[in-house]
Amino acid sequence: MLLVELALAAVLLWTAASPAQLASPAAPSRSAAAPAVPVPPDPVTSVVLPDGRTAQLLALEGSQSSDLPQRLAAELPAAAAAVTAFWGPDWRQNIEIAVAGSDQQFRVLAGGAADIAATTTAQRIMFAPGAAHMSPAALRIVLRHELFHYAARSATAADAPRWLTEGVADYVGRPPTAVPEQAGLPVQLPSDADLDTPGRVRSLAYDRAWWFSRYVADVYGAPKLRELYLRACGPGHPDVATAVREVLGADLDVVVAGWRRWLTG
């Protein structure tokens, strides 16, 4: 999949970077001004972040979201700082972000579903065209969430529990807003299958994963949440129950019971 993705992306970027060839009119009118030719945005926006990292933001061919790379570039310094504050500075120095030109391109290159704003592969973060319509606050959350995935990629196993990887990414990306009163109703931990179910089930699964990660950070400390991620989601990881017992010093059912009390206030 990655080889196909890279090949397609290379073709798209080459096409986007090539100047358009305009045919000369056979008999130009002396009285009419030449029609204005729209100039496509530069397909690559390069940014140097305050921490020394560099970022390349690529507008793939067909992208109508000409301002999205610039919006993302403006958010990147704070996003990188948020990721480093939780994860530490030891992550990739070069960041590659692409904006898909169409929903079909987003599906082919990144495997993104229709209700997903962005996704992260081994090589880059890719945003769907619809992300251009997100509010500044929502775009900020999505960028920080995906940038954490990008930073933690090398420490994340292919078979890691996705609900926990998503919950920790949301912990990094989302502000700690108050937990809704009805949050205590779904008292079980989410599953990876919940994340694969579009609509309310997926949305609620993300929320529960986020709330669980917030609970661990609030009660045990953010460094323990990072340690839990590495143990439960890293290469050669045990099951979540074993990782929780090893890192938090309590059985999973005890931790979940505390999480339920935390949810209900």
Secondary structure, 3 states (H helix, E strand, C coil): CHHHHHHHHHHHHHHHHCCCCCCCCCCCCCCCCCCCCCCCCCCEEEEECCCCCEEEEEECCCCCCCCHHHHHHHHHHHHHHHHHHHHCCCCCCEEEEEECCCHHHHHHHHCCCCCCCEEECCCCEEECHHHHHCCHHHHHHHHHHHHHHHHHHHHCCCCCCHHHHHHHHHHHHCCCCCCCHHHHCCCCCCCHHHHCCCCHHHHHHHHHHHHHHHHHHHHHCHHHHHHHHHHHHCCCCCCHHHHHHHHHCCCHHHHHHHHHHHHHC
